[in-house]
């Protein structure tokens, strides 16, 4: 008998579970394949609407009416020019940009300082303050639309260039504080103690030592705040009446006429509106991934 055959038989006899292990590995590979296919299909369903809007913006109205799914036979870039002129896109972009930038900067600064204090200091009423911020994430913001409208009118701060900054900062703060506070808890306190021994003040320690470490979670908070502020519609519609102060969501809502809608032009305007969001995400993409990975690891 061949020596190799004898060895194989002995191996099978001494390892009775070998076949079971191979079967288990095969099941795991099959399950992994099915999961990957499912996730791929799920991702495709999420990406297709964006791709559809992008190529539909290059079609003529006739082409879109005949078949809304088909690709354009010829690129019709005139839709973008018409969309910019009809919606006064320059003014809308400027208004949305300054409202978003100011709101996001204030949200991140206030959120970081508040989160640092809540995570590093123990004081009377701390639990109440933290609970109130958590409750801020549970309150449906649209239920506050009428009270805020009445309040802003009574103190004469409605329909101003800074009107939308107040609600945007207020509604973004709870989730930003929650994210940053949980991230700071994973940072060893020994870093700050060493800085204090070297003569660093609390502000220097907070902004020169802790802040750089928090870049991943700050990037995540930035994207979330940016998305919410850039896409905010109800408060922008109710609190702003001046056409020169309108933001992009309101401008797009006014794009349609009473009887007809030029969908390719509307989609061209949508493409212009979502470009800043895509750019911000691509810039902060790596930091967001780092933040998600860091949040999954306990110190």
N, C-alpha and C positions, 0 to 999 in steps of 0.2 A: 504494500500500500504506500502511496506517495506520502512523504513526510508532511507536505503542506496540507493534505487532506486530513491527516491525523490531528494536526494543530488546529485546523478549523473546527473539527468536531469537538475537540477538547475546549476550545473557546466558547462554542455554543453551549456545551454542558456546564461550564463554569460561570457562564453569564446568561442565566435563563431569562433575565429581564431585558436583554439586548433588543429583542424584537419589539417589546413593549415601548422601549425608549425611542426606537426608530419610528414606530407608529405615532407616538406622542409628538415627535418633532415634525412629522408630516402633517398632523392636524394643526399644529401651531403655524406652520408655513401657509397652509390653506386659509386658516382664519386671518392671518396677517394680509394675505393677498386680497381676500374679500373685503377686509377693512380698508385697505388702500384704495381699492376700486370704488368703494362707497364714498370715501373722502374726496377722491378725484371728481366723481360725479357731483358731489355736493359743492365743491369749489367751482366746477363748471357752471352750475346753476346760479352761483353768486356772481360770477364774472360775466356771464352772457348778457345780462341787461345793460351793463356798462359798454360792452363791445357793440351791442345792438344800437344803443344811442349814438355811439361814435360813428358807425358807418351809415346810419340812417340820416345823420346830419349832412351827409354828402350827396343825398339823393334829391331829386326834384319832387315837387308835390304830386305830380302825376305818377311817378315811379312808386312813391310811398303808398298812394291810394290803390294801385294795382296789386302790389304785394309788399306787405310790411316787413317780411322776413328776408327777402332776397337782397343780395348785395347790389350796390349801385353800378349801373353800366358805365357811368362816367362821373368823375368827381366834380361836384357842384359847390365850389368854395364860396360862391356868392351868398349862400345861406348865412355864413358867419358875418359877412359885411352887413347884410340886411338885419341880422339879429342885433348887432352892435348899435345900428342906427335906430331901430325901432324901440329897443329897451333903454336907450341911453346908457349903455353898458359901462362906459367910462365912469360916470357918476356913481352907479351902483357898486362897481368894484371898489372905488375909493371909499365910499361910506362903509361897506362891509369890511374893508381892510383895516381902517383906523379903529372901528368899533371892536373888531376881533383882536387886533394887536394889543390895544390898551387893556381890554378885558382879560385876555390871557396872561399878560404880564402881571397885572394886579392880582389875579387869581393865584398864580404860581408863587409870587412873593408872599402874599398874605397866608396862603396855604402852607408854604414851607415853614415860615416863622411860627405859625400856630401849631403845626404838627410837631415841630421841635420842642416847643414848650410843653405840649401835652405828653410827649414821649419821655422827656428827660426830667421833668420837675413834678413833684407831688405837692399839691396845695389844696386848701379847702374849697370844695365845689368843683374840683377837677372832673369827677365822674359825671356831674350834672352837665358841665360844659361839653364833655365828650359825647354824652347821650343826646344832647340837643343837636349836635352836628350830625350824628347818625340819623336822627329823626328827620333831618333836612333832606335826606335821600329818599325818605318814604312819602313825603308830602307831594301829591300831584301838583306840579307847578301851575297847570292851567286853571286850577281851582282858585288861584290867587290873582288871576288876571283882572277881574273887576275891582277887587280891593286895591290893587296896586295902581290901576288906572285912576280910581277916585283919589288916592293919596297923592299921586304925582300931579294931578290937576289942582288939588287944594294947595300944594306948596309951589306950584308954578314951575315944575321941572319937566313937564311933558313936552314933547315935540321940540326937543333941543338936541344939539349934536352929541351930548353926553348922556341922553336919556337911557339908551339901551345898555350902557355900561353897568349901571347899578344892578338891574335884575340878572344880567349875565354873570357877573362876579358872584352875586349872592347864591345863585342856583348851581354854580360850578364848584364852589368852595367845599361843600360836604364831601363829595367823592374824592377831591384832590387831597384834602386833609386826611381822609381815611387811608388812602394809598401811601402817602408820604409817611404818615405816623407809623404805620405797620412796617415800612421799610427801614426807618430810622431805628426801630427797636432791634433790628438784626445787626446793627453796627455796634461793636464792642465799646463800652464806656471808657475802657482804658485809653483809647485814643484821645479823648477829651481830657482825661485826668493828666496824661502826659503833657498835653498842650498847656493846661493850667499851671503845671509845675514849671514849665519853661517861660511862664509869664504872659501867656496869651489871654486876652479878655474873652468874655462869652461871645460877643459879636464876631470877633476874629475867628474863634473856634467854629462858630456856627457857619460862617460864610466861606472860610478858607480851608476848613478841614472836612466838615460834614457835607456841605453843599456839593463839592466835586464828587464825593462818593455817591450822592443821590442822583447823579445824572440819568441813569436808566429809568428810575421811577418818575423823575421830572419830565423825561421825554414822553412817557406814557400819559402822564397828567396833561402835558401840553397838547398832545394829539386829541385826547378826549375833550378838553376844554375848547380847542379850536373847532372840532366838529360840531359841538353843541352851539357855539356862538355863531359860527359861519352859517349854519342851517336854521337858526332860530327864526320862526315865522310869526306865531301869534302875538307876542309882545311888540315885535317890529310893526305889525299891521295895526295894532290898536293904539300904541303910544306915539306913533309918528304919523302926522298928517301931511307934512311938507314933502312934496315930491322930490325936492333936492336932498332930502335926508333919508330917502328910502334905501333899503338894503337889497341884495340880490334876490332872496326868496320872495319878497314882496313884488319886486320888479318882474320876476318870472310869472307870478300869479296874475299880473295885469297884462301879460303878453297875449292872452287869448282874447278874441273878439266875441261879440254876442252870438254870432251865427256860425262862423267858420274858424278853424285853427290851422295854421300852416305848420304842420308837425316837424318837417325838416328844419325850419327856422327855429322853432322852439327847442329842438334837440341840439342845434348848433349853440344856442344860448346856454343850454344845460352843460354842454362840453366845456364852454368857457368858465362856467360857474364851478365845476368840479375840479378843474385843473389845479387851483391852489391847494385843495385838500390832498390831491394825489402827490403833489410836490412835497408838502409838509410830511406826509407819511413816508415817502421815499427817503427824505433827509434823516428822519428820526427812526427809521426802521431798525437799524442795528441796536440802538439804545433801547428800543422797546423790547426786543428779544432778550437783551441782557437783563432788563428789569423783570421780565416774566420768569427767566431762569433764576435770578437772584431771589425772587419772591417765593420760589418753590424750595429753597434751601434754608434750613434753620441754622443759625449760628450756634 
